[in-house]
Amino acid sequence: MRTSFISHVASGGLLLTGFAAAFGATEARRGLVLRFDRSTEFAVEVEHVERHSLELDRLALVKGEDPPVVSETSMHLWTASRALGLEEVDPVTGLLRRQYSSAEGVLQVGLIADGEEARGPEMLLASPLDGVGVAYTPREGAPEGYARHFDTVNAVKEGLLPGLAAPRDWGKLLPRDPSGAPRPVEPGEAWDIRPEDLEAVFSPLGDTILVGGEGGDPRMLRAYQTGLGGNLHAGFGGDVAGKASARIVEEGASSEFGRYVDVRLDFTLSLRADRTEASQRNRRGQDTEDYGLEMLSAGLEQVFEGKSVIRWSLDSDAPVRILTEAEEGTRVIVRLPEPGGTVSQQELDMSGALNLTTTFRKKAKVGSARQR
C-alpha cells in the first residue's frame, strides 16, 4: 500500500512509451500546419472508455478539535465506464447536436487483509442521458458560448442542461500564432497547451451523469459522484494548474486512418473543485446520513502526470483516436454536521493508474430528432 498522495511516473511503465520519437518509414514533412475542421458532411460518433485502478493511501475521520482517527483499512478501487455520443453540425445555422447513445459503468472495491485481497460485488453505474439529444446554439454569454435545448423526446431535468458540455473545439490543442490562427510546426518541435484545455482529452463528452443504482455502497458511490475514480470533468470545474506541451512524434498513412500524424501530449495537472452540489445530486429517497444530503461541503483535489497520443487525420483535419495513460492521485474531503453542533470531516486519499481511450468514427448525419 502506498503512503504518498501520488507516486512518480515510472519511466518504463507506460504503454505509450512504445510510440517512438522517430518518424517511421515516412519522411516527415517540414512546416506542417494542423487544422481542426468540424465536418458538415457527416456525423462523428465519439466513444470514450475510462479505467481507474486506485489504492487507498489514507482514510481518516476528524471530529471537531479531536486528533484524526486514521483507519487501518487497506483497499483497492476499480472503476470502468464507457460513453457514446453522436455529434454533428448544421452547415447553415452553426447549430451543434449531440445525442447520447449509451453511458454505463461499474465500480468495485477490494479489501486487503493478511496479504489476501477479496473483491466485493460490482456496483453498476447508469446515466439518465441514454437516448437524450441536446442542441447547442451559438450565443454570447452562455456557458461555453452556447445556449442549450433538448433535441429529442427523451429529456432530463432542465437544470442539468447548462452543465452538459458542448462538442469540443479540438483546435485548442493545436499550434497557433498569437492571433489564434494555425501556424506551421516542425516535426519534434514542442508547443504549449493551456492546462484547462486538456479537459477535452480527459472528458470529451463532459458530464454523462453516471450514478449508482440500488445495492451499492453509498459512501463509495458518493465518493465516485464527487470525482473519485470517475467524472473526470469534475476537477476542471474549479482551479486548474499545471503544465502541458505537445509535439508531433510520427507521420504516416494506413488503410484505416488515411494520412495522419501522432501528436504526443505530456502533462502534469493539479485540480481543485467544490463538489458539494454534485455529490448530493439524484439522492432522493436514499438514506440521508449515508448519501450526505445534509453535508456541509464536499471537496475534490486531484493530481495527474502522464501522456496522451492523439492520432490526427490530415485528410479530415480532426482527431481519430486518443490514448492516455497517467498516474493519478485523488483526495476527497467531506464535511458533515454532528449532534451537538460539531462538525466531522472525512478525508479519503487514493492513488494509482488512469487509462483513457477515445475513438472517433464517421457516421451518417441524422438531423434533429424533432424533425424525423
N, C-alpha and C positions, 0 to 999 in steps of 0.2 A: 504494500500500500504506500502510495506516495504521500509525502507530507508537505510538499510545496504547492503553491496555488497553480503553477503551471511549470512543466519541465521544459528544458531546452529542446529544440527540434533536433532529432538525431540526423547526423549528416548523411547517412546512407539508408535511412529507414523509410523514405517516401517512394511510392511507386512512380512518381513523376520524375524521379531522377533519371529514368530511362530516356527522357527526351534530351537528345544530345544538343549541345550548344552549336555543333556544326550544322550546316545547312543541307545535308543529304547529298544525293547524287545530282540534284538540280542546282545549277549555279544561281545564287540569289541575285535578284535584280537590284540595281542601285537606286536610291532615292524613291522608294516605294511609297505611294500615297494610299492609305487605308481610309475607306469611307463607310458610313453606315447608311443604308437605304432601306426604309420600311416599304416593302413592295406593295403596290396597289393591285397586282395581278393575281395574287394567291394569298391564302391564309397561312399562318405558321402555328403548328402545334408545339407547345413548349412542355416538355416533360422534365420534372425536377425530382431527383431522388436524393434523400438526405439521410446520413447514418452517423450516429454518435456512439462511442464506447467510452464511458467515463467511470473512474474510480473515485470513491469517497476519500477526500483529504481531511475534512474536518466537519463535524456536526456538533453544534453547541447550542445550549439554551441559557439565556441570560434573563433573570427576573429582577426587576428593579435595580438596586445597587449591589446585589449579590454577585460574587465571582461567577464566571461562566461554568456551566456544567457540561463537560465535553463527553460525548458518547464514545464508547469503546467499539461501536459497530463498525464492521468492515463491509463495504457494499460496492457492487458493480451495477451500472445502469447502461442498458442498451436501448436505443430508440431508432426506429426507421420509419420514414414516411415517403410517400410518392404523391405527386400532384400533377394534374394535366390541365392545360388551358389552351384554348384555340383563340388566336389573336388575328385581327385583320383591320384594314384601314379603308375608309371611304375616300376615293380619289378626289371627289368634288368638295365635300364639306370638311375633310380632315378628321372626321369623327373616327375614334378608335373603338373597337369592340373586343371584348374578351368573354368567352363562355367557358366556365369551369366544368370540365368533363368528369373529373374524379379527384378526390383528395382523401387519403386514408393513411393510417399509420398504426404502429404497435410500440408499446413501451413494456420493458421487462426489467425486473430488479433481481439481482442475485446477492445473497448474503453469504459471507465467507466466515467460517468457523473451523478452527483447528486445521487450517490449510485446505479445507474442502469447501467448494462453492456449490450452493444449492439455488437454482433458479426458481423464481416464483412464477405464477401464471402470467401469461401475456395479457396486457391491458390494451384493448383496441381503441383506436382514435378515429373519429369520423368528423366530417365537416357538413354544415348546412348549406354550403355553397354548391354542392353537386348539382349540376344541371342549371345553375343560375347564370344568366348573361348580364353583363354590365356594359353600357355605352359611355364613352368618355368624350366630352365636347370641349374643345379649347376655350378657356375662359380665364381672363386675367384675374388674379387674386384668389382663385380657387386652389385647393390642395394640389400640388404638382402642376398647376396651370390647367386643370381640367375639372369641369363640372361632371357629375355622375348621375345616371339614372338606370333603372333596371331595364333590360332589353329582352327579357323572356317572361313567360307567365310565372315561372318559379321565381321567388324572391325571398329575401331575408329582411331583417329589421332595417328600416330606413336609416336608423342611427349608425349602422355599420358601413354605409356607403362611403363616407369621407375617408375611412381608413383603408379602403381597398386600393392597392397600388395600381396606377395606370401602367400599360405596357412600357417596358423600359427603353430609355434612349441609350443604346449601346455605343453610340458615338462618343459618349463621355469618357470611354476607356481608350480612345484612340489619340494619336499625337495631333495637336492643334497648335496654330500660331497664336500670338496674343489677341488677335481679333476673333478667335474661335473657329477659323477655317481650317480644314485638313491641311497638314503640311507634310512634305516628304520626310522619310526617315530611312537611315541606312541600316542594313542588317546588323544586328547586335547593338545598335545604338539604343540607349535607355531613355525613357521619358517618364515623368512623374504623373501619378494619378492621385486625385483627391481621395483620402480615406473614405469619405462618405459616399463616393460613387461606387464603392465595392458592394454596396447593398444589392445592386443588380446581380452580382455574381453569387452572393450568399443567399439571396431570396428573390429569384427572378419573377415569381408570381405574387410576391408580397404575402400578406397575412391570409392564409387559407382557412383560418378559424378552426383548426383542429382541436377538438376537445374530447375528453374521455367519456366512455359510456358507463353503464352500471357495472358494479362489481370490482372496479379498480380501486387501488389505494388512494384515498382522497388527498393525502399530503403530497404524494408523488405527482398526481395529476395536477394539483395546484402549482407545484414547482414547475412542471412542464409548461403550463399555461403562462407562467411568469417568464420563462425563457430557458429553463434547464433542459438540455438535450433536444431542443427544437425551437420553432418560432424564431428563426434567425433574423427576421425583420426587426425583432423587438429592440435590440440594443441600439439600432440605428435611429430609433425614435428619440434618443436622448443626446448625450455628449459623445462625440466621436473624435478620437485622436489616433495618431499613428503615422506610418509611412507606407507608401506603395509605389512601386515602379514597374515598368513593363519594357519588353524588348522582343523583337522577332527572333525566334530561335530556329525556325525551319521554314522552307518554302518548298512546295511540292504540288503534285497532282495525282488524282486517283479516280477510278470509275465511280466511287461512292460520293466523293466530295467535290470533284472537279478541281480547279486550281485553288490553292489555299496557302495561307501562312499560319504557322503556330505562334501565337503571342503568349509569352510567359509573364505572369504577374508574380512578384514577390512582395509579401506584405507582413506588417506587424500592426495589429489593431488593438485599441483599448476602447471599450464601450461601457457606458453607464446610463441607465434609464430607470425612470419611475414606472413600475408595472402594477400599481395598486388597482386601477380600474380594470385592466386586462385580466388579472388573476381572479377577479370577482365575477367575470362575465359568464353568463349561462349557467349559474349555480342555483337557480330557483328549484325549490323542492328538496334540496340536499341539506345535510346537517350543517348548521350554521358554524359551529366551532371548527369542524374539520375543513370546511371549504372556505373559511375566512371571510364570510360576508361582513363581519364586523371588524375586520382587520383595520389597523390604523394606517399601515403602509406596506408596500412590497417593493423592494429594490433589486435591480439586476446589475451586476458588474461582470464583464467578460474580457478576456484577452485571447487573441488568436495570432499564431505565427505560422506561416506556410506559403504555399504557392498554388497558382492556378495555371492551366494551359488552355487558352481559347483557340480553337481551330476556326479561323476566319476565312469565309469563302470570298475569293477575289472575283467570282462570277456573279454572285448575288449581293455582294457588299453587305454581308450580315454574318453573325456567328452561326455555326452549325453544331458545335459541341463545346462544352466547358467541363474540365476535370479539375477538381480542387481537393487538396489534402492539407490538413493543418493540425497542429497541436492546439488544444483549447483549454482554457480554464474558466470556470463559471462560478460565481458566488451569488446566492440568493439570500436576501435578508428580509424577514417578515416580522413586523411588529404587531402584537395583539394585546388588547386590554385584558387585565386580570381583575378578579374580585378585589374590592378594596381600593380601586383606583390606580393600582400599579400597572406597569407595562412589561410584558415579556418580549424578548427578541429571539427569533430562531435564525441561526446562521448556518448555511449549508455551502460547503466548498467542494467542488468536484473538478477533475481534470482528466484529459485523455485525448482521443483521436476523433477527428472530424473528416468525413468523406462526402463529397458532393459530386453528382453527375447531372449535367443539364444537356438535353438533346433538343434540337430544333428540326422540325420536319415540315416540308411544304405540303399544304393541303388545299383542296378546292375551297373557294370562298363560299360562305353560306348566307351572308347578309343578315339583316335584322330578323329575329325570330318573330317579331310582331308583324312582319310583312309576309311571312311564309304561310 
